[in-house]
Amino acid sequence: MDIKKGNSLSKFSVPPFALDDEIWIKILELLTPTEQIEANRSKSEFNDPYMGGKEIIVKRSDQSEIAIAVLSEVTADGDEWAIYREL
């Protein structure tokens, strides 16, 4: 999925040191009902692409991508995430 073209952007926040389960729930809340049903946590990828970075590639059971969630900002009040979804 190319996050630079043809995608919609959504944002959400989680408390500092949020667990992957908490982040996953926030991601699901921003997906469409169909995408929520299709999202497969065990097939999705939880990555640390660089020091301090974090991304979650949300996938279906067939390994096709639904969205990419990227940690965009870390503050004392919490972490800001951006979700890129294909249109």
Secondary structure as GFF3:
##gff-version 3
##sequence-region A 1 87
A	DSSP	beta_strand	7	14	.	.	.	ID=ss1
A	DSSP	alpha_helix	20	30	.	.	.	ID=ss2
A	DSSP	alpha_helix	33	38	.	.	.	ID=ss3
A	DSSP	beta_strand	45	47	.	.	.	ID=ss4
A	DSSP	beta_strand	55	59	.	.	.	ID=ss5
A	DSSP	beta_strand	65	75	.	.	.	ID=ss6
A	DSSP	beta_strand	78	86	.	.	.	ID=ss7
###
